[in-house]
Structure formats: C-alpha cells, structure tokens
C-alpha cells in the first residue's frame, strides 16, 4: 500500500468494473488526485487517491486488465465549497441524480448522486464559517445497513469505535450517527427508501493486526484470511463483519523498497 494511506486509520476501498473511468470522474468532479495505480496478482487494479484531506483506495477492472469480478460500490458523504456547482458537474460527467440541491434543517445544503460506477455520493456544503464542520474529514464512508445497532456494536467492540452523536426516531430507528475510529470517521443510518445496504470494503491500520483480528472474530465477524506478512510491508488479515462489510486489518511493518 502506498505511503499516502499510512496515517489514515480506516480507508474505504470500493470495487468497480472500470477503475480508470472512476478515477477520471472523481478527478473532474471532486478534484481527486491519484497517487498510485498498479495491477495486482488477481489481474485487477489497485489504485490510491486523495480527495481533500481523505485517502481512498479503489480496486477492480478496466479495459486493459483481466479482472472480471463483482463490483462493490459504496456510499460517501463529501464536503465541498459549493454543493450546487459540484452536483451540476457530477451530472455533466455522467452521474445520476438521487436528490437535487436543497437546504437541510441540520445546517447543510446537500445533493445526492450516483456515479457511473454505482457509488452514492452525498454532497454537502456546511452553512458555517467553513464549508465543512470543524474536525470532520472531507469524505466519510456512509453505511446504511438494515439496522445500525449490530454494526455499531461490532465496530465498538472490534475497533474501539466511539459514537459521537445520534439522531433517532421515536421507535429507536437510527436516522444518523457518526463513529470515530482512530483518526477516521464513518457515518451510518438505517436503510430507507432508495438508500439500501451497500456492503463495502475497508482497509484499517491498527497497532496489532493479530489482536484486532481475534477481537473482530470474538465480536461476531467471520474470518476471510488469518493475519500474515505481506510483500508490500504490512501484516494483515481480513474478516467479514455482521453487516457484510469486508475489513482488511493491517499493521505496518516496513515501507517497501522503491
């Protein structure tokens, strides 16, 4: 994994059928800057990029690689200086509108789109001194499971996640909440309407991959691979959580030779 991702605790890792096309879209619409692209042993791309202060990994196929697997698009909340302009730019580059720009009671102007690869983007401009709330990253992965409680419990027990705020219905359904994991954050809400579960993939750096892997299994996860030393300098294992998300749990051992 590239050094650009080293200090970010949790990095979202959507899998798409055309990685180069999505990189181009994210660059044109959100100003994403690519830092790494290579072809892995499975014949597909691994790419890394940054949007504002947030790292993102991408995997999957493209016209020049052999990989033909299943896409796993994800949902994201992104802060931008001008939600209306970004929304129009996304549509101009092939996105589908999910919700046109509108002012929200919680102090943001938002618009929702689906990019050409199937990822959902919840575009927001905060109505404050800055276009983003203090302390929040540019991009936050957004989970929308059928019920948030089981995945909140899992992330709390497995990764030490801290819930920082919750809006709930009278029936205790979760309208929105935010979880901090290390220096990263995720947002969650119970699935509703067109916003249904989109189980995705994450790469998480932790102090002790073996211990957190065991902790994840004890918290209800299913093992995919036990921790092992990798050629790119990490020791990592992987699990599937209670909501179907895949977590690569890694500890940095050394920087690979250039």
Phi, psi and omega in degrees: 000145184290155181297336182299335183266355194298324187265002180265123185297308183237127178238125176290148187220071178293149178248128184225163183282336182223088183297312180301322179294320179291321177301317179297316179299312183295327176292315182291322188270317187245002181072027180297141178244120181281136179243344184200138171210127178212166177255124184274182184293337179275001177087011179242169179283146160238124180228153177228140179210169178234140171238111187061237182262012188243132175274150178219140172252148176229143175224163175134211190253195181170173185294341185249012179232164187275342187300132180224040185277194183270132177287149176225075178293160184226177178244147184218146170255124184232133176266132181224158180294330185217098184299322182296313181295320180293320177301312180296320179296321178298315179296322179297337181255022169100005178285159176256134179285132172254329177201127179287162184302138180204148175283139182246154183295337182273009171096017177236154167256125190231157173209142184243138178222161169247123182284170183298342178268356178100357176285144174267138177234121178261097188276131185219144168237119181284134180271078181208200180298322174245168180278003178224148176293144181303130175091354180259145180285167178300316184235133174234126172302146185233113179264138179225067180289171177301319175222130182285328188308312182298321181285327174298314179299318180298310183295326177294313183285323185276319188242003182070028180299146179240123179279129187250000179169141183219136169246125187232158174278166175301337179268012179072017168288151183261115177279326180189141170206161179235137177242132173262130173233108185059233179264016180242165176218150176236150173246150182218150168207152176297142179303142179201139176059231180281352184265081185259170183305137175228072182303132185234203184227144182224148173245119186241124173270129181225166182290328184216096184300321182296315181293317181290325174302313179296322179296320179296318178296319179293340180265008174109001180283161176254133181290136170255312177210139178287155180302139179207154177287135183250156184294338182268012170101000179255154163255122187214151171226175183218149180220161170250127184277183186291346178253007177092003176282146176261133179239120168268118185255117191227150169235130180288123179263315181195159176278131180295150179295141180276000000 
